[in-house]
Each structure stands twice: as structure tokens, then as C-alpha cells.
Amino acid sequence: MSAVPVRKDGILLLDKPRGPSSHQVAAWAGEILGCRTGHAGTLDPAVSGVLVVMLGRAVRLAPILLAEEKEYIALLRLHADAGRTRLEEAASGFTGRIYQRPPRRSAVARNLRIRNIHSLEILGTEGRLALLRVSCDAGTYIRSLCHHIGLAAGTGGHMQELRRIRSGAFREEDAVTLHDLKDACVLAAEGHTESLDRMILPMESVVSGLPNVVIRDSAVDAICHGAALAGVGIVRQDEFGKGALVAVVTGKDELVCLGESLVSSSAAPPGRTGLVIAPRSVFMPAGTYPRIWKKKRFEGS
């Protein structure tokens, strides 16, 4: 197939099937699109559901995406009969902060960790099977959670099936399959890019929850070369404290970089001198906006 006309930097929301690893699914997507990929939040081979795939420069968004809240539907199999009331009483003790140790089969060190279970709902029961909806911190082991709920119910239990239905703001109803992606790429190669354009989300969709700092066009290229942003380069900004992670964008809402605030927004109103933001991950290629700065030490002004 000829080269596909595709935006190389963005977010692809895939519905991972059971069987392959998350790494393999992301690699297949990269082969189809012809670009570098990474994924945010590993799903075991036997687990299906929402897999956020980062394309091109979007892989630098990994620290944000990996930390986002997740939501799952889990099928718990108890090892003995227990009524729904007894199961609900057992499950109620696992909301809020819980302690977990990664399973023996895990690839990470088996150190004790604290995770938050934001909500845990029993959707239905049938015999020894129970369907659970779990909203939790990133890095929560649902297999361990099911095991501990079974112990608390006095019957023992294990996770039989698992599907991730949400990762941060991304939900399963918006995810596409690898087959959908391949079909869209075939159409794009023939000049019909609408389907593929809808599948690849802009990087800006990830940082919408961060404080935004809108900068002058004259400041963009200096930041793309690693310069810190001074107040004179800022047009407007949301509120933020010192040390906050902020999204630096152009007047057209294009993501330039993620940065760390050197001062609070109240201490550095737009237009004043002094450094305000230190870039941490730059997404916009240098040269996208005209080079206006001349100093050896750039201040993004």
C-alpha cells in the first residue's frame, strides 16, 4: 500500500482484543500508519479494552496518560456460594485507599503500594459469578482486588475476565479496532481521509485539563529551541501555582510544550518581565513559526 496521508503526531484510541500484548497491538498500529508509537497503560494479553496509543511526538505525553484514572468491568468467580448481600458487604470494604502487592507473575518489583479505588459497584450476580465495575487509580491490580474480595466474602475467588472501558477521558465507545484502522488507511491512500482524520485525535485533547498558557507568535520558536518563557511572551493564562505542570499553546490552541511553572500565575501576570515557565517536553517542531529572537540566551519574548 502506498504511503498513507496521516497526521503523524496524535492519539489513537484502540479497542485491544484478547490475545496479543499491548506492545504488539501498538506496534501493529505503527506498521499500519507508518509512524512511531507507544501506549499508555499496559493490558495483559488476556485483557481487552481501551488502549491509548501515542503517535510520533505524542509519546512525550506518556507521563500524563499513564497516571490517569482507569475504569474496568471485571468478572469475579467465587470459590463457594455466597449471597449478594454478603458479597456487597465484602466489596464495600475495598473503596478508598487500599494496599496492594503486585502479583507474582507481574514484571515489576513486588513492593507494597497504596492505590485508590474511587468506586466499586456490583452490576449483577449469577451463581458464583459477579460482574463488577471498578474505577481506580492507574497501576491498580484488578486481579489482586478480586482475590481479596473473595477472601473477604469468606469463599475465596479469582478474576475470570477483565475489560478496560475507560482510560482518563477516553471511553470504549470511542475506540476503534485494528481492522477499522486498516480500512481507514486503505481509504486514506485512495484520497478519502475523513475516517482516519476522525480516528487520530490531536495532542491538545490530552492536555485540556491542565492550566493553559497562551503565548505570542513571536515567542513560539524560541521555546521550540528550549528557551524558558518570560512573562512578556504571554498573552493570557489560567491560574496555576509554582511548580505546576502547564500546557503552553499558541493563539490557535496548538500545543507548543508542557512546562513547569517557575512562579505562580498571581506573581507573574502576562506582559511582565521575568521567567515564568521552563519547558519540559516540547511538541512543536522548530521552524513551525518564524524565528524572531536574536539573543543567545532566549527568554521566549
N, C-alpha and C positions, 0 to 999 in steps of 0.2 A: 504494500500500500504506500502511496506517495506521502510526503510529509503532511502532517495534519496542521492546519492553521489554528493554533490554540494559544490562549494566554498561558505562559509558562510559569507564572507565579500566582498561586492561589490555593484555595481549599477545595478538596473533593470529598464529598460525604458518601462513603461506600457502605453497602449492606454486606458485611462479610459473611460468607457461607461457613457452615461447619466443615471441617476437614483441613484446609490449609492454614498455615500460621499467618499472623498479622503481617509479618515481614514479607512473606511470599505474596500476599494479596497486594500490598503496597508496591512491591517490585513488578507485579504483572501490570498494575495501573501505569507505572512508569514506562514499561515497554510499549504499552498501547499508545501513550501520549508522547513518548519520546522525550521525557524530561526526568530530572532528579526528583525523588520522592522520599518522604519519611512519614511515619504515622504517630499519632498521639494517643497512647493508651493501648497496651497490648491486650489482645483477647486470645485465650488459649485456643488451640486448634479445634476443640470440641464445642467452642462457644461461638454463637453467631451474633450479628447485630451491628450497631453503629461503629464504624471505624473512620476516624477523621484522618484523611491523608493530606499531607502538606506537599505542595508542588513548588519546585525551584526555590526562590528566596524565602518562601513561606516556611521552610523548615526552621528558620530562626524564631518562629512563633512557638516552638515546642515548649519552652518553659511555661507559657501561659496555658496552652491547650492541655498539657499533661496534668496541670494542677486543678483542672475544672471538675466540678461535681459530676458524678455519673448516676445513671438510673438503670435498674435491671429488673427483668422478670425471671424468677428462679422457680424451678420445680423441686420441692423438697420431698424426699421419701423417708417416712418414719420407719423404724425397725419393729414397731409394735403398734397396736391400736391405741389411739388417743382421741378424745372428743375435741371438737373445735374450740370449746371454751378453754380447755386445758392447754391447747396449742397457743391460743391467743394470749393467755396469761404468761406462757413461757416466752413468746416473742416480744411481749411488751417490755421485757427487761433488757432488750438489746437496742433500744433507741438512745440517742445521745452519745456520749463518749464511751468507747469500748476499747479493750485491749485485744490485740491480735498478734499472733506469731505466724509468719509465712509458712505454708505447708512444706513438708519435706521435699516434694517434687519441685518447689519453686527454685528459680535461678538466682534469687537474691539471698543475702545473709538472713538467717532465721532469728533476727533480733526482735524483741518485743516492741510493738508500736501502738500508738493511740490513733484511732480513726473515729470520725463522727458518723453515726447513722442518723440522717435527717428525718427519715420516715420509713416505717416498715408496716406494710399492710398485707393481710391475708386475703387474697382475692377469692379463694374458694378452696374447698377440700373434697376429696373423693377417696374413700377408704383410707389408706395410709399416705396418700399423696396430698400435698398442699402447694398451692400456687401463691408465690409471694411477689410483691412489688417492693423494691428496695431503692431508696435514694440515699446516696452516701458520698463520703469523701473519695477522691482519687486514691488508688492504692489499697482499697478495702478488698479483702479476700472473701467473696461470697461463699465459696466452698467451705471455708472455716466457719463462717457465720451460720450456715445451715447445720453443720456438725454440732455447733454449740447450742443452737435452738433445740435440736433433737435431744441433747443431753439434759437441757433444762426441762424439757417435757417429760423426761423420765423414760424415754423409749429408745434413745439414740436415733440417728438419722444421717442422711447424706444428700448432697446436691445431685440430682439426676440430670437436669438440663439447665442451661442458662442462656439468656439473650440480653444484650445491652440495647436499651431502647432510647437512651439519651446520653450525650456527652456534652456537658456545658449547655449551650443554647441549641445544639444540633440534635434533631429528633429523627426517629426511624422513618417517619412518613416522608421525610425529605431526602432520604438516602437512595442511591441507585445501585444496581448490580454491575458486576464486571461486564455482563452481556449488554446491559444498557449503554455502558461506556463505549464498548467496542462498536455497537451500532451507531452511536452518535459520532464517533470518529470516522466511520465509513461515510456517513452523510457529509461531515465537515470536509473530507477530502474531495467530495464532489461539489463543494461550494455551498452546502447548506449547513451553516454553523450554529443555527439557533439552539438546537438541543444541547450541544456541547457548551455553548456560552452559558446556558442556564445551570449546567452541572458544576462548572468551575466558579466558585464564589471568590470575590475579591478578598484580599488580605484584610481590608478595612472591616469586614464583617466580624473578625475575631476581636478587634480592639475597641468595639463600640462601648464596652463597659468601663474603659479606662478614662481618666481625665484627658481631655483633648487640649492641645496647644496649637493654635493656628498661626502659621508664620508667613512672613512676606516672601514673595517670589525671589527677592534678592538674597534671601538667607539660605535657600534650599541647597544650592550646590556646595556651599561651604560645609554644611552639615554632612552632605554625602561624602565629603573628603575627611570627615572625622572631627570637624570643629565643634566646640561647645556653642550652645545657643545663648546669645545675650538678649536682654530684655528689649533692646531697640529692634530686634528682629521679630518680635511677637506682635501679632495683630489683636488677638483675643485668646482667652484661656479659661478653662474650668478651674474650680477650686482644687488645690492639692497641698499636701504638707511636704515638708522637707524629707527627702529620701524616697518619695513616691515614684512608682512606675507610671509614666505618662506616654501618650501617643502624640507624636509630633506630625502634623498634617499640613498640607497646603490649603490655600483658599478654595480649591476644588475638591477638598476632602480626600486627597491622595495621601497614603501613608508614606512618610519620609523615614521615620525611625521610631524606635522605642527608646526612651531616655529616662534617666534618673534625675529627679529634681534636686538641685543644689541648695535651694532655698524654698520656702513656702510661697504660694501664689500671692498671699497677702503682703509679703515682704518684697515682691518684685512685680509690680503692676506693668502691663505692656507699655513699651516705649522708653523705659528707664535703662540706664547703663548697668553693666554688671552681668556676670554669667548666671544663667538660670537653670539650664538643662544640659546634662552631659549625655551624649548619645551612647547607647549600649548595643543596639542591634540596628544597623542601617539597612533599609529595604530598597530604597530608590537608587538606581544606578547613577553614578556621577555623570554629569553632562545632560541629564534629562531637562534641567533648567539652565539658562545661561549663566556662565561664570562671571560674577561681578566683583567678588572680593579680590583684593590685591595684597593684603598683608601676609606676612609669613606666618604669623600666629592668627588664626581665624577666630572670629567671635560670632559668626552667623548673623551679622548685621547687614 
